[in-house]
């Protein structure tokens, strides 16, 4: 009995050691891992379109080249628009800093009259308006450095798409229980495609609502803040909060505290409507992840892979959870990653 316990403990420590080695390897090799992950993401996104074109008897290689070319053109136009708008905003920052200094000086004088002692001057001296877009520009910069591997990403995606029809047959020969594990792979692909499609649609609606609200209020660079809301909505939990900060501060600079509070209320209304009403009803329990796991996965993958890891945190965690569910050894651990009703469903299956 003691020997069995010793063996079990030894296996646990061996598994932890292997996990630490894998995480360290991914962290050290992130410059290569990130392009490969982006290649897999691009292949997963393009494969349904390529399969659809194949139904109309379009040769697979032609469908792959057409789909990837269209994606590259769209990405270049989108990133070019974002970069030009960020450049215009950066050029206007010195003027906004002067406006912010005057606004803080008036606020300081008003608080002094009310015998409220708050040193806003120290805060203003340490405040850098360029921080409004630092997170966005950092993300664009990281993606831009990753795009130096653009040729590698495209070539790897082409080979992945060419290999996709042959993969099920190879897995049937290589796996010990192919039907069960192929079913898990199909579950992941279905969940991934559903998540990306619905998340993109919801993010577009969020960006349009934010941009329209700021346009109606007359806030400068409303297109940029709509794009920020669209992009950051892919980052779970904290993305929409970070995306609201620059629009609210710019409204404060242009129109004052009253209008800034009005825009803040508008952001809250949009995020509550989208995040608590539309998104749960549309996406349901399709993720199969608890809110705590989503938040922790955001922190972990962001630390491991940077901005790309933050965007891919949900799909990567979904993949790990589904692979755990297909393993007898890790099936119980997968329950901890699931939503509240996953444990009840597991008990019902076992009863």
C-alpha positions in Angstrom: 0.0 0.0 0.0 2.8 2.4 0.9 4.5 1.5 -2.4 1.4 2.5 -4.4 1.2 5.8 -2.6 4.9 6.5 -3.2 4.4 5.7 -6.9 1.4 8.0 -7.1 3.3 10.9 -5.4 6.2 10.3 -7.7 4.0 10.5 -10.8 2.5 13.8 -9.5 5.9 15.4 -9.0 7.1 14.1 -12.4 4.0 15.6 -14.0 4.6 19.0 -12.3 8.3 18.9 -13.3 7.3 18.2 -16.9 4.7 21.0 -16.8 7.3 23.5 -15.5 9.8 22.5 -18.2 7.1 22.9 -20.9 6.0 26.3 -19.6 9.7 27.5 -19.4 10.3 26.3 -22.9 7.2 28.1 -24.3 8.3 31.3 -22.4 11.9 31.2 -23.7 10.8 30.3 -27.2 7.8 32.6 -27.4 9.2 34.4 -30.5 8.7 31.2 -32.4 5.7 29.8 -30.5 3.6 32.9 -31.2 4.0 32.8 -35.0 3.1 29.1 -35.0 0.0 29.8 -32.8 -1.0 32.5 -35.2 -0.5 30.1 -38.1 -2.8 27.6 -36.4 -5.3 30.3 -35.7 -5.3 31.5 -39.3 -5.7 27.9 -40.5 -8.6 27.3 -38.2 -10.3 30.5 -39.3 -9.7 29.9 -43.0 -10.6 26.2 -43.1 -14.4 26.6 -43.1 -14.1 29.0 -46.0 -11.8 26.7 -47.9 -14.2 23.8 -47.3 -17.1 25.9 -48.5 -15.3 26.8 -51.7 -14.4 23.1 -52.2 -18.1 22.3 -52.3 -18.4 24.5 -55.4 -15.6 22.4 -56.9 -12.9 25.1 -56.4 -9.5 23.3 -56.1 -8.3 23.3 -52.5 -5.0 25.1 -53.2 -6.9 27.8 -55.1 -9.4 28.2 -52.3 -6.5 28.4 -49.8 -4.6 31.1 -51.7 -7.8 33.1 -52.3 -8.9 33.0 -48.7 -5.4 33.9 -47.3 -5.0 36.7 -49.8 -8.3 38.2 -48.8 -7.4 37.9 -45.2 -4.0 39.6 -45.7 -5.6 42.5 -47.6 -8.2 43.1 -44.9 -5.6 42.9 -42.1 -3.4 45.4 -43.9 -6.2 47.9 -44.5 -7.4 47.5 -40.9 -4.0 47.9 -39.3 -3.2 50.8 -41.6 -6.3 52.6 -40.5 -5.5 52.1 -36.9 -1.9 53.1 -37.2 -2.8 56.4 -39.1 -5.4 57.3 -36.5 -3.0 56.6 -33.6 -0.4 58.8 -35.3 -2.9 61.7 -35.6 -3.9 61.3 -32.0 -0.3 61.3 -30.9 0.4 64.5 -32.8 -2.5 66.2 -30.9 -1.4 65.0 -27.5 0.6 68.2 -26.5 -2.5 70.3 -26.9 -4.6 67.9 -24.8 -2.0 68.0 -22.1 -2.3 71.8 -21.8 -6.1 71.5 -21.6 -5.7 68.8 -18.9 -3.4 71.1 -16.9 -5.9 74.0 -17.0 -8.7 71.6 -16.0 -6.8 70.3 -13.1 -5.8 73.8 -12.0 -9.4 74.9 -11.9 -10.4 71.7 -10.0 -7.6 72.4 -7.5 -8.8 75.9 -6.9 -12.4 74.7 -6.4 -11.3 72.1 -3.9 -9.2 74.5 -2.0 -12.2 76.8 -1.6 -14.1 73.9 -0.2 -11.2 73.1 2.3 -10.5 69.8 0.5 -6.8 69.2 0.5 -5.8 67.1 -2.5 -2.6 67.7 -4.4 -3.5 67.4 -8.0 -0.4 69.2 -9.2 1.8 66.3 -8.2 -0.5 64.0 -10.1 -0.4 66.2 -13.1 3.4 66.5 -13.1 3.6 62.7 -13.2 0.8 62.2 -15.7 1.7 61.3 -19.3 -1.2 61.7 -21.8 0.6 59.3 -24.1 -0.4 56.5 -21.7 -3.9 56.8 -23.1 -2.9 54.7 -26.1 0.2 53.0 -24.7 -1.5 49.7 -24.3 -2.9 49.8 -27.8 0.4 50.9 -29.4 2.2 48.3 -27.4 -0.1 45.6 -28.7 0.3 46.9 -32.3 4.1 47.0 -31.8 4.1 43.4 -30.5 1.9 42.3 -33.4 4.1 44.3 -35.8 7.2 42.5 -34.6 5.4 39.2 -34.9 4.5 40.2 -38.5 8.2 40.0 -39.3 7.4 36.3 -39.4 4.5 37.0 -41.8 6.0 34.7 -44.5 6.5 31.9 -42.0 2.9 32.3 -40.7 1.4 32.2 -44.2 3.5 29.2 -45.4 2.8 27.3 -42.2 -1.0 28.1 -42.5 -0.9 26.9 -46.2 0.6 23.5 -45.2 -1.8 23.2 -42.3 -4.8 23.8 -44.6 -3.4 21.3 -47.2 -2.9 18.7 -44.4 -6.3 19.2 -42.9 -8.3 16.7 -45.0 -5.6 14.0 -44.4 -5.4 14.6 -40.6 -8.4 12.4 -39.5 -7.1 9.4 -41.4 -3.6 9.8 -39.9 -5.1 10.2 -36.4 -7.2 7.0 -36.7 -4.0 5.1 -37.4 -1.9 6.8 -34.7 -4.3 7.0 -31.8 -5.2 4.2 -29.5 -8.9 5.2 -29.2 -9.3 7.4 -32.4 -13.1 7.7 -32.3 -13.2 9.2 -28.8 -10.3 11.5 -29.4 -11.4 12.6 -32.8 -14.8 13.5 -31.3 -13.0 15.7 -28.8 -11.1 17.4 -31.6 -14.4 18.0 -33.4 -15.9 19.4 -30.2 -13.0 21.9 -29.9 -13.2 22.9 -33.5 -17.0 23.5 -33.2 -16.5 25.4 -30.0 -13.6 27.5 -31.4 -15.4 28.4 -34.6 -18.6 29.3 -32.7 -16.6 31.4 -30.2 -14.6 33.3 -32.8 -17.7 34.0 -35.0 -19.9 35.2 -32.2 -17.1 37.1 -30.4 -16.2 38.9 -33.6 -19.9 39.8 -34.2 -20.4 41.0 -30.6 -17.1 43.0 -30.7 -18.2 44.7 -33.9 -21.5 45.7 -32.3 -19.6 47.0 -29.3 -17.2 49.0 -31.4 -20.1 50.5 -33.5 -22.1 51.5 -30.5 -19.1 53.1 -28.8 -18.1 54.9 -32.0 -21.6 56.1 -32.6 -22.0 57.4 -29.1 -18.8 59.4 -29.2 -19.6 60.7 -32.7 -23.0 61.9 -31.5 -21.2 63.6 -28.6 -18.6 65.2 -30.8 -15.6 63.5 -29.3 -12.5 63.6 -31.4 -11.0 60.4 -32.9 -14.3 58.5 -32.3 -13.3 56.0 -35.1 -10.1 55.2 -33.1 -12.0 54.7 -29.9 -14.5 52.5 -31.7 -11.7 50.4 -33.0 -10.1 50.2 -29.5 -13.5 49.0 -28.2 -13.7 46.4 -31.0 -10.1 45.1 -30.4 -10.1 45.1 -26.6 -13.5 43.3 -26.4 -11.6 40.1 -27.5 -9.7 40.4 -24.1 -12.0 38.8 -21.5 -13.2 40.7 -18.4 -10.8 43.7 -18.4 -10.7 44.6 -22.1 -13.9 46.6 -22.2 -12.8 48.5 -19.0 -9.4 49.5 -20.5 -11.0 50.5 -23.8 -13.3 53.0 -22.0 -10.6 55.0 -20.3 -9.2 57.0 -23.3 -12.7 58.0 -24.6 -13.8 59.2 -21.2 -10.6 61.2 -20.6 -10.8 62.8 -24.0 -14.4 63.8 -23.4 -13.2 65.3 -20.1 -10.6 67.4 -21.9 -13.0 68.6 -24.6 -16.3 69.2 -22.7 -15.7 68.9 -19.0 -16.8 66.7 -16.1 -20.5 66.7 -16.8 -20.1 65.3 -20.3 -17.4 62.9 -19.2 -19.8 61.4 -16.7 -22.4 61.2 -19.4 -20.0 59.3 -21.6 -19.0 57.1 -18.7 -22.7 56.2 -18.2 -22.9 55.4 -21.9 -19.9 53.0 -21.7 -21.4 51.4 -18.7 -24.8 50.9 -20.4 -23.1 49.4 -23.5 -20.9 47.1 -21.6 -23.7 46.0 -19.3 -26.1 45.5 -22.2 -23.5 43.6 -24.3 -21.6 41.7 -21.5 -24.5 40.8 -19.3 -27.5 40.5 -21.6 -26.5 39.9 -25.3 -23.3 37.9 -24.9 -24.5 35.3 -22.3 -27.8 34.7 -24.2 -26.0 34.4 -27.6 -22.9 32.4 -26.5 -24.6 30.6 -23.6 -22.4 28.0 -22.0 -20.6 27.3 -25.2 -17.3 28.2 -23.7 -17.6 25.5 -21.0 -15.3 27.6 -18.7 -16.1 29.3 -15.4 -15.7 33.1 -15.2 -12.8 32.6 -12.7 -11.0 30.3 -15.1 -11.4 32.8 -17.9 -9.9 35.6 -15.8 -7.0 33.4 -14.6 -6.3 32.2 -18.1 -6.1 35.8 -19.3 -3.4 36.5 -16.7 -1.5 33.3 -17.3 -1.5 33.4 -21.1 -0.8 37.1 -21.1 2.2 36.5 -19.0 3.4 33.6 -21.1 2.7 35.0 -24.6 2.0 38.7 -24.2 -0.9 40.4 -26.0 -1.3 37.5 -28.4 -1.8 35.2 -25.4 -4.4 37.5 -23.9 -6.4 37.4 -27.1 -6.0 33.6 -27.5 -6.5 32.9 -23.7 -10.0 31.5 -24.1 -9.4 29.2 -27.1 -6.2 27.9 -25.6 -7.9 27.1 -22.3 -10.9 25.6 -24.1 -8.5 23.3 -26.0 -6.8 22.2 -22.7 -10.1 21.5 -21.0 -11.4 19.4 -23.9 -8.2 17.4 -24.0 -8.5 16.8 -20.2 -12.1 15.6 -20.6 -10.9 13.0 -23.2 -8.3 11.6 -20.7 -9.4 9.4 -17.8 -6.5 10.6 -15.7 -7.4 14.3 -16.1 -11.2 14.1 -16.5 -11.9 15.2 -12.9 -9.5 18.1 -13.2 -11.5 19.3 -16.2 -14.5 19.7 -14.0 -12.7 22.4 -12.0 -12.3 24.4 -15.2 -15.9 24.2 -16.2 -19.0 26.4 -15.3 -21.2 25.8 -12.2 -23.4 23.2 -13.9 -20.5 21.0 -15.2 -20.2 19.2 -11.9 -23.9 18.5 -11.8 -23.9 17.1 -15.3 -20.9 14.9 -14.4 -22.8 13.5 -11.4 -25.9 12.8 -13.5 -23.7 10.9 -16.0 -22.2 8.8 -13.2 -25.5 8.1 -11.5 
